[in-house]
């Protein structure tokens, strides 16, 4: 399983999220992405670097240009990890009371946990 946090951090930026959306539809080079997003090529390159380091995208050299594509398997694995996280059952009442007694809420009048 991939490390989820770097992937989430990488796609949390709106421009990087938009890059991923574009690259899911079609492979593009930096110039084409810059035109479509109406940002500079250097900005696109910096955003792609973050996405590459997280493993979300990879580049393929085609002649003079590098075309980027999304690692769909990585996105699917990350989505599965998020889905599994959402399925974590809530703690029982006894567990919540034990946690409150043993930690931050001990001695407080209102239950902050």
Secondary structure, DSSP 8 states (H G I E B T S, - for coil): ---HHHHHHHHHSHHHHHHHHHHHH--EEHHHHHHHHTS-HHHHHHHHHHHHHTTSEEEEEETTEEEEEE-HHHHHHHHHHHHHHHT-----HHHHHHHHHHSTTTT-SS---
